[in-house]
């Protein structure tokens, strides 16, 4: 058993179907699987309980409940006082429990909990004791990370067993799971992963003979009047990442206007005239963006599309056709859920209900790599496994954070022009999220400082 995050390398994730197949084969070889699971839960419960009060074990009707009952037996053998709530019995909440073990609902949940089950979830939520979920917090869907009904349980700890479930790392899953623990129960996975949890990327190596010409060029095409801050944030991030030259193609601005008074290293330039540069399109581009996109889609060797560029593509079938005709691996889209909903012609709720599927659909339909932003951002490409980013925090929920990400990605790509968009996305989104962890002052300009200081 081990704490999962931060992880030092990429980890395989298995959805419900894959986990079920792996579990079925494991049970054939190891009939004591539930015994192993219950023992793992009991060991962690001993370490987590606070005080001498009883441990409240809330069991459901399935295998999750069986794991809880085995854990209760092991705890009882050690003299730990218990209160056990079994399915079909009245809820028996003890006075001042030292820990709540949530063994109510797990992997098999595929619909909203019925009234008695929801009442048990609400009762566990109301207690002041810490909560330990077995495999998944009750009410949370394993594949999407969304609550199946009105509310899923919010836990301080979750011990996930046998496989890592995608829903623990994206959507609402991160907020509900608390600190994550994992026990493989001694079973080596023999099932292909559904997705991967990103690990830290290798650091960018700079040759001793490097010069500004060898570090690539970036052009930020955006920053219409009134929105120039977005383009400047992206440009600063690209320069801070190590790009050799960074240009601002400010839309609707006179050519004599200074690129960025605070950063004299940034220059003015025209995207179509810098054919070897990585182009970022959309950061504060406004209505000007749609007119520039046909040329950018036709000429840019590497292209990052964000914000107003995505909105323009969502509104134009002609731009979609241009986008789909670009070479594979040379275009990266960075939508938040609203932009993704516009691109797919659906609601934000539909995107969030199936984040992995939505990211995959965007990548396949548009022929691009995609970062679907949000808690547990998802990277999808037509020919690559899905990836979920484990880094980030609420400090990233601020204006300009996405512009910084777009510029940081471009800075990476400029220095590694042969790498496909998927690899750039995985490295950049991980570092961007890491810089946002623990950030107290929620301003995107401070995020640039954190990234460049790392």
Number of C-alpha atoms within 10 A of each C-alpha: 16 11 14 16 12 11 14 11 10 15 16 18 24 24 19 20 13 17 22 16 12 20 18 11 12 20 12 10 10 15 10 12 19 20 17 20 25 23 21 23 30 24 14 18 23 14 8 17 20 15 12 12 18 21 28 26 27 28 26 24 13 16 17 26 24 20 26 30 24 20 26 28 15 19 21 14 9 11 8 15 16 19 19 20 23 20 16 11 8 10 16 15 20 16 11 15 23 22 25 26 27 29 30 29 27 24 24 14 17 14 12 17 22 9 9 13 18 19 13 24 23 14 14 24 18 10 16 12 20 19 27 29 30 29 30 35 33 32 29 31 30 27 26 24 29 23 24 19 15 9 17 25 25 25 24 18 24 27 28 25 21 22 26 30 28 27 29 30 28 26 26 23 27 19 17 26 30 19 16 24 20 18 21 17 20 12 15 11 16 11 16 12 18 20 23 20 20 24 21 18 16 7 7 12 7 12 9 6 6 10 11 11 10 15 21 23 27 33 33 34 31 32 28 23 14 10 16 20 19 25 33 30 27 36 35 25 28 33 25 20 25 22 27 20 22 31 26 26 26 29 23 13 14 8 13 7 10 16 23 20 10 10 13 9 13 19 16 18 19 16 26 18 10 17 16 18 25 31 33 34 31 31 33 28 29 21 15 18 25 19 10 19 21 15 12 21 23 13 18 22 18 27 25 26 24 25 23 21 29 24 22 22 21 18 14 12 11 10 19 20 13 17 20 16 13 20 12 15 21 22 26 29 28 27 25 19 21 16 21 27 20 18 21 16 11 12 14 15 12 13 21 22 20 16 26 27 17 21 25 21 17 24 21 17 13 21 23 25 31 30 27 26 22 21 23 27 28 32 31 32 28 20 14 13 14 22 28 29 28 25 24 23 18 15 19 22 16 11 13 22 24 24 28 27 27 34 36 33 29 39 33 26 32 28 22 15 20 11 14 18 26 26 17 22 29 23 21 23 27 20 20 24 24 20 24 24 16 11 17 10 10 16 16 24 19 16 26 26 14 17 20 17 10 9
